[in-house]
Amino acid sequence: MEPQGRAYAAGVVATAVALGLLAFVADSVGGVAGQVLTALTSSGFAWGLAAFVAGRSAGGARQAVLGATALLTAATMLYYLLVLLVSRRWSGATLEDGSSADLYGLRSVAVMTALWLAGSLVAGPALGLLGRVVRVGRASHAAVAAGLACGLLSGEGWHAMTEAPPWLLLRITEPYHAEFFRGVVISEMVTVTLPLAVLAWLATAHRLWRVWPALLVATVSGGALGALLWQLPRLVAQVL
């Protein structure tokens, strides 16, 4: 492997380790701070952006696909290994008859691991290639790729807003619930606005504002598609 390839691989590994560790740490932080930390480190935006950047910094299309996919799968495996071996939050519960519910907890961990690994195998190549196109494609192609990517990265936030509209959550005044839902609203805003900030940076860095219609249409389309796709994990988890 050439030095450039080794440096790229090392960056992918380091990013995967950071993502897995930060997501695991975010689980242990409570309150509004924990909700915001989760939005910043353990969300579709955070992990998707890492895959997109891996694709954008790759030396070729093949490296973009492999790097982004390896990053997401490695981070997912590390996170669930930490859940399995360190926090062990799957253990200790009991069923109504008093027997241990550990097997059900382990099954839940296995199902979620398989679900997010499958998601990594789909999202990794897509986001990796989008990142590569933004870097090397013509302005019109780069604008579509950037818009689609940032729209997809905001999809979790848009989906959350449809499930729990922020204007309704902010009406809740009971102290404990109000604080919790305030954290939800902040998290929703973070996962929607930060992808738009990334889009603005990409448009400026790659001079994509001159093809803003393509940028706008791709962003809206990507956001709508992303919001729909975020319904799938919930449906699959319910079935399994």
N, C-alpha and C positions, 0 to 999 in steps of 0.2 A: 504494500500500500504506500502511495506517495505521501510525502509530509503533509500536503494540503488535505488529502483524504483522511490521514490520521487525526489532524486537527479538527476536521469536521466531525469525525466519529466521536472524538473526545468531548466535543461540545454537545453532541446529541446525548451522550451518556450523562454528562453533568446536568443538563437541563432536565432529563428524565428523573434523575435522583432528586433534584430540587423540587420538581413538581410533586412527586410522590410524598416527600417529606413534608412539604408545606401543606398539602391537602390533609395529611394525617394530623399535623399540629393544629390546623384550623378546626378539626373536630372537637378538640379539647377546650376551645375558647368559647365562653358563653356570652349571652347578651347581644347587644347591638354590635359590639366589636367583633364577636365571633361570626355574625351574619355577614358583616362587611368583609372580613378576612376570607370567608368562604367564597364570596363573590369575586375576590381578587386572586385567589390561589386555587380554588377547587371548583371551578365553574367551566361550562363549555367555552366561555370567552377565554379564560386563562389558558386552558389546555389547547384549545383550537388555535389561539394566537401563537403558541409555542410551535405547533406543527406547521403553521403558515410561515413563520420566520425560518424554520428549518428548511422548508422548501425554497424560500426566497434566497437563502444563503448557500444553497447547494451548487455544485459545479456542473450539474447536468440534470436532465429530467429523471433519469433512473435513480440518481442519488437523492433527488428531491422526494421521490416516492418512498424509497427505502428508509431514508433518514426520518421523515415525518412519521411514518408508520412505526418504525422501531422506537421512536421517542414516546409515542402514546402507549404502545403496548408495554414497554418497560416501566413507564410511570404507573400504569394500571396495576401491573404485577407487584411492584414494590408497595404501592398503597395497600392492596389487599393482603399482602404478606404481613405488613405491619398491623393491620386490623386482626389478622388471624393469630399472630404470635405475640404481639405486644399489648395492644389495648384489650384484646379478647372480649370485646363488647357483645359478641355472639353468645357468650357463656354466662351461666348463673341464673337464668330465668327458669321458672317452673310452670308446668301446665296446671290446669284446674284440679287434676287429681293428685297434685303434689310431686309428680315425677319430673325429671330433668327435661328441659326444652333445648338442651345443647345441640341435639341432632337437627332440630328445625333451624337453629341459629346457624349451624355450619352449612346447611342447605341454602339458606338465604345468602350467605357469603359466596358460596359457589355459583349460585345463579347470577348474582350481581357481577361477579368477576367475569363470567362467561359473556354476559350482556355487554359490559363495557369493553371487553377485548374484541368482541365482534364489531362494536362501534368504532374502535380504534382502527380495525382493518378496513373499514369503509371511509372514515373521516380522514385518516392519515394520507392515503394516496390523493384524495380529492384536494385537501388543503395544501399538501406539498406541491402538487402541480399548479394550483392557483398561485401560490407564492412564486414559483419559478416563472410563470407567464408574466406576472407583474414586473419581474426583474428584466426579462429579456424580450418580451413581446412588443409588438407595435403599440402605439398609444391607444388605439381603439380596443385592441385585445387586452392590453394591460388594464384599461379602465373597467372592462367587463369583469376581468378576474378579480380586481381589487374590490369592486362593488359586490360581487357575489360572495367573496370571502368575508368581508366585513358585515354584510347582511346576515350570512350564516352565523357569524360569531355573536351577533345580537339576537339571534333567534330564541335562545333560552330566556332572555329578558322579556321579549315580546310575548312569549308563551306564558311566562309567569304573570304578566300584566293582564292577559285575557282570563287567567284562572283567578287572580286576585287583584282587581283594579285598584291602583293606589289611591284614587279619590274616595273609594269606599273604605279602605283600610284606615285612612287618616281621620275618618269620622269617629272611630272608636276612641272613647275617652277613659274607659276603665284603666287604672294605672298599670297593672301588670300586662294586660293584653295590649294596651296602647304602646308600651315600650317595645314589645315583641313585633307588632305589626309596623312600627316605625322602622325597625331594622329590616323588615321585609321590603318596605318601600324603598329604602336606601339601596338595598341590594339590587332591586329591580332597576333602579335608575343607573346604578354602576354598570350593570351588564348590558344596558342599552346605549348609554352615552359613550363609554370607553371605546367600543368598536367604531363609533362615528368619529371619535378623535383619531383613532388609527387610520381611518379612511382619509381624513383631512390631511394627515401627515403623508400618506402614500401618494395622494393626489398632488401634493406640493413637491415631494421629492422626485416623482417621476413625471411631473408636468402633465397631469391628466385633466386639469380643469378645462382645457380647450375642448375636450370631448365630454363635457359634463352631462349631456343627455344620456349617453351610454352608461356613465357612472351612476346616475340617479336611478335609471330603470333597473340596472343590475343590483343595486343596493336594496331597492324595494322588493325586487323579486327574491333575492337571497334571504331577506328578513322574513318574508312570508313563508318561504320554503323551510327555513330554519325553525320557525314557530310550529309548523306542522310536524316536522321531524321530531321535535322534542316531546311530542305526544306519544311516540312509539315506545320509549323506555318504560313509561308508566303502564301502557297497555300490555307489554310483554311481561313485566313484573307481575301484573295482576293474573295473567294467564298461567304463569309458572308458579 
